[in-house]
Amino acid sequence: MRIKISDLAVFRAGPPQIIDNGRRDENNTRLFWVPLAFWPSFPGPGTNGLHTVANIKSARKRARQSDNTRLHKMGLRSKMRTHIKAVIVAVEKGDKDAATAAYKTAVPIIDAMITKGVVNKNKAARHKSRLNKMVKALAA
């Protein structure tokens, strides 16, 4: 079943919202969001209300995979930020032992995010360097 954007305009929610971040690296696909309250059978379960405009099967699959990857990486990025904040909170409290322990748990997690492709190695090195600098400043 082919869906046209003009068919979606009949809903009270108005036309769909186009989600286009301007990147053209994924087969020039654009995603649009349809309120599922107005069309419960569209676009199907597990797609977060997103449907690809792409017509080629491989482009649809690539858009679906990149959306799933984005959602997965969001959780990993949040985990990394949580551990970074734990070090910062311990440093602000002035607790050297807690800050050192939090730093030692944060570093392997930051390194794991490099291998998983969540952050660039330079960004990870910058975070580790700044956290280490904060922890060492407590000792002085």
The first five atom37 places (N, CA, C, CB, O) and aatype in JSON, in Angstrom:
{
  "aatype": [12, 1, 9, 11, 9, 15, 3, 10, 0, 19, 13, 1, 0, 7, 14, 14, 5, 9, 9, 3, 2, 7, 1, 1, 3, 6, 2, 2, 16, 1, 10, 13, 17, 19, 14, 10, 0, 13, 17, 14, 15, 13, 14, 7, 14, 7, 16, 2, 7, 10, 8, 16, 19, 0, 2, 9, 11, 15, 0, 1, 11, 1, 0, 1, 5, 15, 3, 2, 16, 1, 10, 8, 11, 12, 7, 10, 1, 15, 11, 12, 1, 16, 8, 9, 11, 0, 19, 9, 19, 0, 19, 6, 11, 7, 3, 11, 3, 0, 0, 16, 0, 0, 18, 11, 16, 0, 19, 14, 9, 9, 3, 0, 12, 9, 16, 11, 7, 19, 19, 2, 11, 2, 11, 0, 0, 1, 8, 11, 15, 1, 10, 2, 11, 12, 19, 11, 0, 10, 0, 0],
  "atom_mask": [
    [1, 1, 1, 1, 1],
    [1, 1, 1, 1, 1],
    [1, 1, 1, 1, 1],
    [1, 1, 1, 1, 1],
    [1, 1, 1, 1, 1],
    [1, 1, 1, 1, 1],
    [1, 1, 1, 1, 1],
    [1, 1, 1, 1, 1],
    [1, 1, 1, 1, 1],
    [1, 1, 1, 1, 1],
    [1, 1, 1, 1, 1],
    [1, 1, 1, 1, 1],
    [1, 1, 1, 1, 1],
    [1, 1, 1, 0, 1],
    [1, 1, 1, 1, 1],
    [1, 1, 1, 1, 1],
    [1, 1, 1, 1, 1],
    [1, 1, 1, 1, 1],
    [1, 1, 1, 1, 1],
    [1, 1, 1, 1, 1],
    [1, 1, 1, 1, 1],
    [1, 1, 1, 0, 1],
    [1, 1, 1, 1, 1],
    [1, 1, 1, 1, 1],
    [1, 1, 1, 1, 1],
    [1, 1, 1, 1, 1],
    [1, 1, 1, 1, 1],
    [1, 1, 1, 1, 1],
    [1, 1, 1, 1, 1],
    [1, 1, 1, 1, 1],
    [1, 1, 1, 1, 1],
    [1, 1, 1, 1, 1],
    [1, 1, 1, 1, 1],
    [1, 1, 1, 1, 1],
    [1, 1, 1, 1, 1],
    [1, 1, 1, 1, 1],
    [1, 1, 1, 1, 1],
    [1, 1, 1, 1, 1],
    [1, 1, 1, 1, 1],
    [1, 1, 1, 1, 1],
    [1, 1, 1, 1, 1],
    [1, 1, 1, 1, 1],
    [1, 1, 1, 1, 1],
    [1, 1, 1, 0, 1],
    [1, 1, 1, 1, 1],
    [1, 1, 1, 0, 1],
    [1, 1, 1, 1, 1],
    [1, 1, 1, 1, 1],
    [1, 1, 1, 0, 1],
    [1, 1, 1, 1, 1],
    [1, 1, 1, 1, 1],
    [1, 1, 1, 1, 1],
    [1, 1, 1, 1, 1],
    [1, 1, 1, 1, 1],
    [1, 1, 1, 1, 1],
    [1, 1, 1, 1, 1],
    [1, 1, 1, 1, 1],
    [1, 1, 1, 1, 1],
    [1, 1, 1, 1, 1],
    [1, 1, 1, 1, 1],
    [1, 1, 1, 1, 1],
    [1, 1, 1, 1, 1],
    [1, 1, 1, 1, 1],
    [1, 1, 1, 1, 1],
    [1, 1, 1, 1, 1],
    [1, 1, 1, 1, 1],
    [1, 1, 1, 1, 1],
    [1, 1, 1, 1, 1],
    [1, 1, 1, 1, 1],
    [1, 1, 1, 1, 1],
    [1, 1, 1, 1, 1],
    [1, 1, 1, 1, 1],
    [1, 1, 1, 1, 1],
    [1, 1, 1, 1, 1],
    [1, 1, 1, 0, 1],
    [1, 1, 1, 1, 1],
    [1, 1, 1, 1, 1],
    [1, 1, 1, 1, 1],
    [1, 1, 1, 1, 1],
    [1, 1, 1, 1, 1],
    [1, 1, 1, 1, 1],
    [1, 1, 1, 1, 1],
    [1, 1, 1, 1, 1],
    [1, 1, 1, 1, 1],
    [1, 1, 1, 1, 1],
    [1, 1, 1, 1, 1],
    [1, 1, 1, 1, 1],
    [1, 1, 1, 1, 1],
    [1, 1, 1, 1, 1],
    [1, 1, 1, 1, 1],
    [1, 1, 1, 1, 1],
    [1, 1, 1, 1, 1],
    [1, 1, 1, 1, 1],
    [1, 1, 1, 0, 1],
    [1, 1, 1, 1, 1],
    [1, 1, 1, 1, 1],
    [1, 1, 1, 1, 1],
    [1, 1, 1, 1, 1],
    [1, 1, 1, 1, 1],
    [1, 1, 1, 1, 1],
    [1, 1, 1, 1, 1],
    [1, 1, 1, 1, 1],
    [1, 1, 1, 1, 1],
    [1, 1, 1, 1, 1],
    [1, 1, 1, 1, 1],
    [1, 1, 1, 1, 1],
    [1, 1, 1, 1, 1],
    [1, 1, 1, 1, 1],
    [1, 1, 1, 1, 1],
    [1, 1, 1, 1, 1],
    [1, 1, 1, 1, 1],
    [1, 1, 1, 1, 1],
    [1, 1, 1, 1, 1],
    [1, 1, 1, 1, 1],
    [1, 1, 1, 1, 1],
    [1, 1, 1, 1, 1],
    [1, 1, 1, 0, 1],
    [1, 1, 1, 1, 1],
    [1, 1, 1, 1, 1],
    [1, 1, 1, 1, 1],
    [1, 1, 1, 1, 1],
    [1, 1, 1, 1, 1],
    [1, 1, 1, 1, 1],
    [1, 1, 1, 1, 1],
    [1, 1, 1, 1, 1],
    [1, 1, 1, 1, 1],
    [1, 1, 1, 1, 1],
    [1, 1, 1, 1, 1],
    [1, 1, 1, 1, 1],
    [1, 1, 1, 1, 1],
    [1, 1, 1, 1, 1],
    [1, 1, 1, 1, 1],
    [1, 1, 1, 1, 1],
    [1, 1, 1, 1, 1],
    [1, 1, 1, 1, 1],
    [1, 1, 1, 1, 1],
    [1, 1, 1, 1, 1],
    [1, 1, 1, 1, 1],
    [1, 1, 1, 1, 1],
    [1, 1, 1, 1, 1]
  ],
  "atom_positions": [
    [[0.84, -1.17, 0.0], [0.0, 0.0, 0.0], [0.89, 1.24, 0.0], [-0.96, 0.0, 1.22], [1.71, 1.42, 0.9]],
    [[0.74, 2.07, -0.97], [1.52, 3.3, -1.06], [0.77, 4.43, -0.38], [1.81, 3.66, -2.54], [-0.43, 4.6, -0.57]],
    [[1.48, 5.18, 0.42], [0.9, 6.31, 1.13], [1.46, 7.59, 0.52], [1.2, 6.22, 2.67], [2.67, 7.74, 0.37]],
    [[0.58, 8.5, 0.19], [1.03, 9.79, -0.31], [0.88, 10.82, 0.8], [0.21, 10.22, -1.58], [0.02, 10.69, 1.67]],
    [[1.71, 11.82, 0.77], [1.63, 12.87, 1.78], [0.29, 13.59, 1.67], [2.8, 13.87, 1.64], [-0.24, 14.05, 2.67]],
    [[-0.25, 13.69, 0.46], [-1.54, 14.36, 0.31], [-2.65, 13.59, 1.0], [-1.87, 14.55, -1.17], [-3.63, 14.19, 1.44]],
    [[-2.52, 12.25, 1.1], [-3.52, 11.45, 1.79], [-3.51, 11.72, 3.29], [-3.28, 9.97, 1.53], [-4.53, 11.56, 3.95]],
    [[-2.38, 12.12, 3.84], [-2.26, 12.33, 5.27], [-2.87, 13.65, 5.72], [-0.8, 12.28, 5.68], [-3.14, 13.83, 6.91]],
    [[-3.09, 14.56, 4.8], [-3.59, 15.88, 5.16], [-5.04, 15.86, 5.62], [-3.46, 16.82, 3.99], [-5.52, 16.86, 6.16]],
    [[-5.75, 14.75, 5.44], [-7.15, 14.7, 5.84], [-7.32, 14.59, 7.34], [-7.84, 13.53, 5.16], [-8.42, 14.8, 7.85]],
    [[-6.27, 14.26, 8.06], [-6.37, 14.11, 9.5], [-6.41, 15.47, 10.18], [-5.21, 13.28, 10.03], [-5.87, 16.46, 9.67]],
    [[-7.04, 15.5, 11.32], [-7.17, 16.75, 12.06], [-5.83, 17.27, 12.56], [-8.11, 16.56, 13.22], [-5.69, 18.46, 12.84]],
    [[-4.85, 16.4, 12.67], [-3.54, 16.8, 13.17], [-2.78, 17.61, 12.15], [-2.73, 15.59, 13.58], [-1.71, 18.15, 12.46]],
    [[-3.29, 17.72, 10.97], [-2.6, 18.48, 9.93], [-1.61, 17.61, 9.2], [0.0, 0.0, 0.0], [-1.59, 16.39, 9.39]],
    [[-0.8, 18.22, 8.36], [0.16, 17.44, 7.6], [1.24, 16.87, 8.51], [0.8, 18.3, 6.51], [1.47, 17.4, 9.6]],
    [[1.88, 15.8, 8.08], [2.89, 15.19, 8.94], [4.1, 16.11, 9.1], [3.33, 13.85, 8.37], [4.36, 16.98, 8.27]],
    [[4.8, 15.88, 10.17], [6.01, 16.65, 10.43], [7.17, 15.97, 9.71], [6.29, 16.79, 11.97], [7.42, 14.78, 9.92]],
    [[7.86, 16.71, 8.88], [9.01, 16.14, 8.18], [10.22, 16.19, 9.11], [9.29, 16.9, 6.85], [10.53, 17.24, 9.68]],
    [[10.88, 15.08, 9.25], [12.09, 15.0, 10.05], [13.24, 14.89, 9.06], [12.06, 13.79, 11.07], [13.46, 13.83, 8.46]],
    [[13.97, 15.97, 8.88], [15.06, 15.99, 7.92], [16.17, 16.84, 8.49], [14.58, 16.52, 6.53], [16.06, 18.07, 8.56]],
    [[17.24, 16.19, 8.9], [18.33, 16.94, 9.51], [19.33, 17.45, 8.48], [19.04, 16.09, 10.52], [20.4, 17.94, 8.85]],
    [[19.0, 17.34, 7.21], [19.85, 17.89, 6.17], [20.98, 16.98, 5.73], [0.0, 0.0, 0.0], [21.69, 17.29, 4.78]],
    [[21.16, 15.85, 6.41], [22.22, 14.94, 6.01], [21.75, 14.11, 4.83], [22.65, 14.02, 7.19], [20.59, 13.71, 4.78]],
    [[22.62, 13.85, 3.92], [22.28, 13.07, 2.74], [23.15, 11.83, 2.62], [22.41, 13.93, 1.49], [23.45, 11.37, 1.52]],
    [[23.57, 11.28, 3.79], [24.48, 10.15, 3.74], [23.77, 8.8, 3.77], [25.43, 10.23, 4.88], [24.42, 7.77, 3.65]],
    [[22.46, 8.79, 3.93], [21.74, 7.53, 4.03], [20.76, 7.39, 2.87], [21.01, 7.44, 5.38], [19.54, 7.33, 3.08]],
    [[21.28, 7.33, 1.67], [20.48, 7.13, 0.46], [19.41, 8.2, 0.29], [19.83, 5.77, 0.48], [18.35, 7.94, -0.28]],
    [[19.67, 9.4, 0.79], [18.77, 10.53, 0.62], [17.37, 10.25, 1.16], [18.69, 10.91, -0.85], [16.38, 10.69, 0.57]],
    [[17.28, 9.52, 2.24], [15.97, 9.19, 2.81], [15.5, 10.3, 3.72], [16.02, 7.86, 3.57], [16.31, 10.96, 4.38]],
    [[14.22, 10.51, 3.76], [13.61, 11.45, 4.69], [12.54, 10.68, 5.47], [13.0, 12.69, 3.94], [11.87, 9.81, 4.92]],
    [[12.4, 11.02, 6.71], [11.42, 10.36, 7.56], [10.33, 11.35, 7.91], [12.08, 9.79, 8.83], [10.59, 12.54, 8.08]],
    [[9.09, 10.85, 8.03], [8.05, 11.72, 8.53], [7.27, 11.01, 9.61], [7.12, 12.17, 7.4], [7.2, 9.78, 9.64]],
    [[6.69, 11.79, 10.5], [5.99, 11.28, 11.67], [4.51, 11.49, 11.51], [6.5, 11.95, 12.95], [4.06, 12.57, 11.12]],
    [[3.73, 10.43, 11.81], [2.28, 10.51, 11.73], [1.74, 10.19, 13.12], [1.7, 9.53, 10.65], [2.14, 9.18, 13.7]],
    [[0.83, 11.0, 13.66], [0.26, 10.67, 14.96], [-0.5, 9.35, 14.87], [-0.68, 11.8, 15.45], [-1.44, 9.23, 14.08]],
    [[-0.1, 8.36, 15.68], [-0.7, 7.04, 15.6], [-2.14, 7.03, 16.1], [0.12, 6.06, 16.4], [-2.88, 6.09, 15.81]],
    [[-2.54, 8.06, 16.83], [-3.94, 8.12, 17.28], [-4.88, 8.28, 16.09], [-4.13, 9.27, 18.27], [-6.03, 7.85, 16.14]],
    [[-4.39, 8.89, 15.03], [-5.22, 9.1, 13.87], [-5.13, 7.96, 12.87], [-4.84, 10.39, 13.21], [-6.03, 7.78, 12.05]],
    [[-4.07, 7.18, 12.95], [-3.9, 6.08, 12.0], [-3.18, 4.94, 12.7], [-3.12, 6.55, 10.74], [-1.98, 4.77, 12.49]],
    [[-3.88, 4.16, 13.54], [-3.21, 3.17, 14.38], [-2.49, 2.07, 13.61], [-4.21, 2.55, 15.3], [-1.52, 1.5, 14.11]],
    [[-2.93, 1.76, 12.39], [-2.29, 0.68, 11.65], [-1.07, 1.15, 10.87], [-3.29, 0.04, 10.71], [-0.4, 0.35, 10.23]],
    [[-0.78, 2.45, 10.91], [0.32, 2.99, 10.12], [1.38, 3.55, 11.05], [-0.18, 4.07, 9.14], [0.98, 4.25, 11.98]],
    [[2.6, 3.35, 10.9], [3.31, 2.57, 9.92], [3.64, 1.18, 10.39], [4.54, 3.27, 9.52], [4.32, 0.44, 9.67]],
    [[3.2, 0.78, 11.56], [3.44, -0.57, 12.05], [4.17, -0.53, 13.38], [0.0, 0.0, 0.0], [4.7, 0.51, 13.77]],
    [[4.19, -1.65, 14.08], [4.81, -1.68, 15.4], [6.33, -1.58, 15.31], [4.42, -2.95, 16.15], [6.95, -2.04, 14.34]],
    [[6.91, -0.97, 16.33], [8.36, -0.92, 16.44], [9.03, 0.12, 15.59], [0.0, 0.0, 0.0], [10.26, 0.1, 15.44]],
    [[8.28, 1.05, 15.01], [8.91, 2.05, 14.17], [8.86, 3.44, 14.78], [8.26, 2.07, 12.81], [9.29, 4.41, 14.15]],
    [[8.35, 3.57, 15.99], [8.31, 4.85, 16.72], [7.56, 5.92, 15.96], [9.72, 5.33, 17.01], [7.87, 7.11, 16.09]],
    [[6.56, 5.52, 15.16], [5.77, 6.51, 14.44], [6.48, 7.06, 13.23], [0.0, 0.0, 0.0], [6.01, 8.03, 12.63]],
    [[7.61, 6.47, 12.84], [8.34, 6.96, 11.68], [8.09, 6.06, 10.49], [9.84, 7.04, 11.98], [8.01, 4.84, 10.62]],
    [[7.97, 6.66, 9.34], [7.82, 5.91, 8.1], [8.72, 6.55, 7.06], [6.33, 5.89, 7.62], [8.78, 7.77, 6.95]],
    [[9.41, 5.72, 6.31], [10.34, 6.27, 5.35], [9.62, 6.67, 4.07], [11.45, 5.28, 5.04], [8.65, 6.03, 3.67]],
    [[10.11, 7.7, 3.45], [9.6, 8.14, 2.17], [10.32, 7.39, 1.06], [9.74, 9.66, 2.01], [9.9, 7.43, -0.09]],
    [[11.41, 6.71, 1.41], [12.21, 6.02, 0.42], [11.39, 4.93, -0.26], [13.47, 5.42, 1.06], [10.57, 4.26, 0.37]],
    [[11.61, 4.76, -1.55], [10.89, 3.75, -2.32], [11.71, 2.48, -2.51], [10.5, 4.3, -3.66], [11.14, 1.41, -2.72]],
    [[13.01, 2.57, -2.44], [13.87, 1.41, -2.65], [13.94, 0.62, -1.35], [15.3, 1.83, -3.13], [14.07, 1.19, -0.27]],
    [[13.85, -0.7, -1.48], [13.8, -1.56, -0.3], [15.05, -1.42, 0.57], [13.63, -3.01, -0.72], [14.95, -1.37, 1.79]],
    [[16.22, -1.35, -0.04], [17.45, -1.22, 0.73], [17.52, 0.13, 1.45], [18.67, -1.39, -0.17], [18.06, 0.22, 2.55]],
    [[16.96, 1.17, 0.84], [16.95, 2.49, 1.48], [15.99, 2.49, 2.67], [16.56, 3.58, 0.48], [16.28, 3.11, 3.69]],
    [[14.86, 1.81, 2.54], [13.92, 1.7, 3.67], [14.58, 0.95, 4.82], [12.62, 0.97, 3.25], [14.46, 1.35, 5.98]],
    [[15.28, -0.13, 4.48], [15.95, -0.91, 5.52], [17.04, -0.08, 6.2], [16.55, -2.19, 4.92], [17.18, -0.12, 7.42]],
    [[17.81, 0.67, 5.41], [18.88, 1.49, 5.97], [18.32, 2.55, 6.91], [19.69, 2.16, 4.84], [18.89, 2.81, 7.97]],
    [[17.2, 3.17, 6.53], [16.57, 4.18, 7.4], [16.08, 3.54, 8.69], [15.39, 4.87, 6.67], [16.21, 4.12, 9.77]],
    [[15.5, 2.34, 8.58], [15.02, 1.64, 9.77], [16.19, 1.26, 10.68], [14.23, 0.38, 9.36], [16.11, 1.41, 11.9]],
    [[17.28, 0.77, 10.09], [18.44, 0.38, 10.89], [19.07, 1.59, 11.57], [19.47, -0.32, 10.02], [19.46, 1.51, 12.74]],
    [[19.17, 2.7, 10.85], [19.79, 3.87, 11.46], [18.93, 4.43, 12.58], [20.04, 4.95, 10.41], [19.46, 4.99, 13.55]],
    [[17.61, 4.29, 12.47], [16.75, 4.74, 13.56], [16.94, 3.86, 14.79], [15.27, 4.74, 13.12], [17.01, 4.36, 15.91]],
    [[17.02, 2.55, 14.58], [17.25, 1.63, 15.7], [18.62, 1.87, 16.33], [17.12, 0.17, 15.23], [18.75, 1.83, 17.55]],
    [[19.62, 2.1, 15.51], [20.97, 2.38, 16.02], [20.98, 3.66, 16.84], [21.98, 2.48, 14.87], [21.61, 3.72, 17.9]],
    [[20.29, 4.68, 16.34], [20.22, 5.95, 17.05], [19.6, 5.77, 18.44], [19.42, 6.98, 16.25], [20.11, 6.31, 19.42]],
    [[18.51, 5.0, 18.51], [17.86, 4.76, 19.79], [18.77, 3.99, 20.74], [16.55, 4.0, 19.59], [18.81, 4.27, 21.94]],
    [[19.51, 3.01, 20.21], [20.41, 2.22, 21.03], [21.55, 3.08, 21.57], [20.97, 1.04, 20.23], [21.91, 2.98, 22.74]],
    [[22.12, 3.92, 20.71], [23.23, 4.77, 21.12], [22.8, 5.84, 22.12], [23.86, 5.41, 19.91], [23.62, 6.3, 22.91]],
    [[21.53, 6.23, 22.09], [21.04, 7.2, 23.07], [21.21, 6.68, 24.49], [19.57, 7.54, 22.8], [21.63, 7.42, 25.38]],
    [[20.89, 5.42, 24.69], [21.03, 4.81, 26.02], [22.48, 4.71, 26.45], [0.0, 0.0, 0.0], [22.81, 4.96, 27.61]],
    [[23.34, 4.34, 25.51], [24.76, 4.23, 25.83], [25.36, 5.59, 26.16], [25.52, 3.6, 24.67], [26.15, 5.72, 27.09]],
    [[24.97, 6.6, 25.4], [25.47, 7.96, 25.65], [25.01, 8.45, 27.02], [25.0, 8.93, 24.55], [25.76, 9.11, 27.73]],
    [[23.77, 8.12, 27.37], [23.24, 8.52, 28.67], [24.02, 7.85, 29.81], [21.75, 8.16, 28.77], [24.29, 8.47, 30.83]],
    [[24.37, 6.59, 29.61], [25.14, 5.87, 30.61], [26.5, 6.53, 30.82], [25.32, 4.4, 30.19], [26.96, 6.69, 31.95]],
    [[27.14, 6.92, 29.72], [28.45, 7.57, 29.82], [28.32, 8.9, 30.55], [29.04, 7.79, 28.41], [29.13, 9.21, 31.43]],
    [[27.32, 9.68, 30.2], [27.13, 10.98, 30.84], [26.86, 10.84, 32.33], [25.99, 11.75, 30.18], [27.31, 11.65, 33.13]],
    [[26.11, 9.8, 32.71], [25.81, 9.56, 34.12], [27.09, 9.33, 34.91], [24.87, 8.36, 34.28], [27.25, 9.86, 36.01]],
    [[28.0, 8.53, 34.36], [29.26, 8.25, 35.06], [30.16, 9.48, 35.11], [29.99, 7.09, 34.39], [30.87, 9.7, 36.09]],
    [[30.12, 10.29, 34.06], [30.89, 11.53, 34.07], [30.37, 12.47, 35.15], [30.84, 12.22, 32.69], [31.14, 13.09, 35.88]],
    [[29.05, 12.56, 35.24], [28.45, 13.43, 36.26], [28.73, 12.94, 37.67], [26.94, 13.53, 36.04], [28.84, 13.74, 38.6]],
    [[28.85, 11.62, 37.85], [29.16, 11.08, 39.17], [30.53, 11.55, 39.64], [29.11, 9.54, 39.16], [30.72, 11.86, 40.81]],
    [[31.48, 11.61, 38.72], [32.81, 12.11, 39.07], [32.74, 13.58, 39.44], [33.81, 11.88, 37.9], [33.33, 14.02, 40.42]],
    [[32.02, 14.35, 38.63], [31.92, 15.79, 38.88], [31.25, 16.08, 40.22], [31.13, 16.47, 37.74], [31.68, 16.97, 40.95]],
    [[30.2, 15.33, 40.55], [29.51, 15.53, 41.83], [30.44, 15.21, 42.99], [28.25, 14.65, 41.9], [30.46, 15.94, 43.99]],
    [[31.21, 14.12, 42.87], [32.14, 13.75, 43.94], [33.23, 14.81, 44.11], [32.78, 12.38, 43.66], [33.65, 15.1, 45.23]],
    [[33.68, 15.38, 43.0], [34.71, 16.43, 43.07], [34.13, 17.68, 43.73], [35.25, 16.77, 41.66], [34.79, 18.31, 44.55]],
    [[32.9, 18.04, 43.37], [32.28, 19.23, 43.95], [32.05, 19.09, 45.45], [30.96, 19.52, 43.26], [32.09, 20.07, 46.19]],
    [[31.81, 17.85, 45.89], [31.64, 17.61, 47.32], [32.99, 17.66, 48.05], [30.96, 16.26, 47.56], [33.04, 17.85, 49.26]],
    [[34.06, 17.49, 47.28], [35.38, 17.52, 47.89], [35.83, 16.17, 48.44], [0.0, 0.0, 0.0], [36.8, 16.1, 49.19]],
    [[35.13, 15.11, 48.08], [35.46, 13.76, 48.56], [36.46, 13.11, 47.6], [34.17, 12.87, 48.71], [36.08, 12.65, 46.52]],
    [[37.73, 13.09, 48.0], [38.78, 12.6, 47.11], [38.63, 11.11, 46.82], [40.15, 12.86, 47.73], [38.79, 10.69, 45.67]],
    [[38.33, 10.31, 47.84], [38.21, 8.86, 47.64], [37.04, 8.52, 46.72], [38.04, 8.15, 48.99], [37.16, 7.67, 45.83]],
    [[35.91, 9.17, 46.94], [34.74, 8.91, 46.09], [35.0, 9.37, 44.66], [33.5, 9.62, 46.65], [34.57, 8.71, 43.7]],
    [[35.69, 10.49, 44.51], [35.99, 11.0, 43.17], [36.93, 10.06, 42.43], [36.61, 12.41, 43.26], [36.76, 9.81, 41.24]],
    [[37.94, 9.54, 43.14], [38.88, 8.61, 42.52], [38.17, 7.32, 42.12], [40.04, 8.3, 43.48], [38.41, 6.79, 41.03]],
    [[37.31, 6.82, 42.99], [36.57, 5.59, 42.68], [35.62, 5.81, 41.5], [35.77, 5.12, 43.92], [35.52, 4.96, 40.62]],
    [[34.95, 6.95, 41.48], [34.04, 7.25, 40.37], [34.81, 7.41, 39.07], [33.23, 8.52, 40.67], [34.34, 7.0, 38.01]],
    [[35.99, 8.0, 39.15], [36.82, 8.16, 37.95], [37.27, 6.81, 37.41], [38.05, 9.05, 38.26], [37.27, 6.58, 36.2]],
    [[37.66, 5.91, 38.33], [38.11, 4.58, 37.9], [36.99, 3.76, 37.27], [38.71, 3.83, 39.08], [37.26, 2.9, 36.43]],
    [[35.76, 4.0, 37.67], [34.64, 3.31, 37.02], [34.21, 3.99, 35.73], [33.45, 3.22, 37.97], [33.68, 3.34, 34.83]],
    [[34.44, 5.29, 35.64], [34.02, 6.04, 34.44], [34.93, 5.8, 33.25], [33.96, 7.52, 34.75], [34.47, 5.76, 32.11]],
    [[36.22, 5.66, 33.49], [37.18, 5.54, 32.39], [36.91, 4.31, 31.51], [38.59, 5.47, 32.95], [36.9, 4.46, 30.29]],
    [[36.7, 3.11, 32.05], [36.42, 1.97, 31.17], [35.12, 2.14, 30.38], [36.36, 0.69, 31.98], [35.01, 1.68, 29.25]],
    [[34.16, 2.8, 30.98], [32.89, 3.02, 30.27], [33.08, 4.01, 29.13], [31.8, 3.54, 31.25], [32.54, 3.81, 28.04]],
    [[33.85, 5.05, 29.36], [34.14, 6.01, 28.29], [34.91, 5.32, 27.16], [34.95, 7.22, 28.83], [34.63, 5.56, 25.98]],
    [[35.87, 4.47, 27.52], [36.63, 3.73, 26.51], [35.75, 2.78, 25.73], [37.78, 2.97, 27.15], [35.94, 2.59, 24.52]],
    [[34.78, 2.17, 26.39], [33.87, 1.26, 25.7], [33.0, 2.0, 24.7], [32.98, 0.52, 26.71], [32.63, 1.45, 23.66]],
    [[32.68, 3.26, 25.01], [31.86, 4.04, 24.07], [32.63, 4.37, 22.8], [31.38, 5.32, 24.74], [32.02, 4.59, 21.75]],
    [[33.95, 4.4, 22.88], [34.77, 4.62, 21.67], [34.63, 3.41, 20.76], [36.28, 4.86, 22.04], [34.37, 3.56, 19.56]],
    [[34.79, 2.23, 21.32], [34.75, 1.02, 20.49], [33.35, 0.76, 19.93], [35.2, -0.19, 21.3], [33.21, 0.14, 18.88]],
    [[32.32, 1.23, 20.63], [30.96, 1.05, 20.15], [30.53, 2.14, 19.18], [30.0, 1.01, 21.31], [29.43, 2.1, 18.63]],
    [[31.4, 3.12, 18.97], [31.1, 4.16, 18.0], [30.16, 5.23, 18.5], [0.0, 0.0, 0.0], [29.55, 5.94, 17.7]],
    [[30.02, 5.35, 19.81], [29.12, 6.35, 20.36], [29.78, 7.72, 20.38], [28.68, 5.96, 21.77], [29.14, 8.72, 20.05]],
    [[31.06, 7.76, 20.76], [31.8, 9.02, 20.77], [33.12, 8.84, 20.02], [32.06, 9.5, 22.22], [33.63, 7.73, 19.88]],
    [[33.65, 9.95, 19.56], [34.94, 9.96, 18.9], [36.05, 9.82, 19.94], [35.13, 11.25, 18.07], [35.88, 10.23, 21.09]],
    [[37.17, 9.24, 19.54], [38.26, 9.01, 20.5], [38.81, 10.32, 21.07], [39.39, 8.23, 19.84], [39.26, 10.35, 22.22]],
    [[38.79, 11.39, 20.28], [39.29, 12.67, 20.79], [38.36, 13.26, 21.85], [39.47, 13.67, 19.64], [38.81, 13.84, 22.83]],
    [[37.06, 13.1, 21.64], [36.1, 13.59, 22.64], [36.25, 12.8, 23.94], [34.65, 13.49, 22.11], [36.22, 13.37, 25.02]],
    [[36.42, 11.48, 23.82], [36.6, 10.65, 25.01], [37.88, 11.02, 25.75], [36.62, 9.17, 24.62], [37.89, 11.1, 26.97]],
    [[38.94, 11.26, 24.99], [40.21, 11.65, 25.62], [40.06, 12.99, 26.33], [41.34, 11.72, 24.57], [40.63, 13.19, 27.4]],
    [[39.31, 13.9, 25.73], [39.09, 15.21, 26.35], [38.33, 15.06, 27.67], [38.32, 16.15, 25.4], [38.68, 15.69, 28.67]],
    [[37.29, 14.22, 27.68], [36.53, 14.0, 28.92], [37.42, 13.39, 30.0], [35.32, 13.07, 28.65], [37.43, 13.85, 31.14]],
    [[38.17, 12.36, 29.63], [39.03, 11.69, 30.61], [40.09, 12.64, 31.15], [39.69, 10.45, 29.99], [40.39, 12.62, 32.34]],
    [[40.65, 13.45, 30.28], [41.69, 14.39, 30.71], [41.13, 15.41, 31.69], [42.29, 15.1, 29.5], [41.74, 15.69, 32.72]],
    [[39.97, 15.96, 31.37], [39.38, 16.98, 32.25], [38.96, 16.39, 33.59], [38.19, 17.64, 31.58], [39.12, 17.02, 34.63]],
    [[38.4, 15.16, 33.55], [38.01, 14.52, 34.81], [39.24, 14.22, 35.66], [37.22, 13.22, 34.54], [39.23, 14.44, 36.88]],
    [[40.3, 13.72, 35.02], [41.53, 13.41, 35.75], [42.12, 14.67, 36.36], [42.55, 12.73, 34.82], [42.61, 14.64, 37.49]],
    [[42.08, 15.77, 35.64], [42.58, 17.04, 36.13], [41.8, 17.49, 37.36], [42.5, 18.11, 35.03], [42.39, 18.0, 38.32]],
    [[40.48, 17.29, 37.33], [39.64, 17.67, 38.48], [39.96, 16.82, 39.7], [38.15, 17.53, 38.13], [40.06, 17.33, 40.81]],
    [[40.14, 15.51, 39.47], [40.41, 14.61, 40.59], [41.79, 14.91, 41.19], [40.33, 13.13, 40.13], [41.95, 14.91, 42.41]],
    [[42.77, 15.16, 40.34], [44.12, 15.46, 40.85], [44.17, 16.79, 41.57], [45.12, 15.46, 39.7], [45.01, 16.98, 42.46]],
    [[43.3, 17.73, 41.2], [43.26, 19.02, 41.88], [42.79, 18.87, 43.32], [42.34, 19.99, 41.13], [43.13, 19.7, 44.17]],
    [[42.02, 17.82, 43.61], [41.6, 17.58, 45.0], [42.77, 17.19, 45.88], [40.52, 16.48, 45.05], [42.82, 17.54, 47.06]],
    [[43.72, 16.48, 45.31], [44.87, 16.0, 46.09], [45.78, 17.16, 46.5], [45.66, 14.97, 45.28], [46.46, 17.1, 47.53]],
    [[45.78, 18.18, 45.69], [46.69, 19.31, 45.98], [46.16, 20.22, 47.06], [46.92, 20.11, 44.73], [46.81, 21.21, 47.41]]
  ]
}
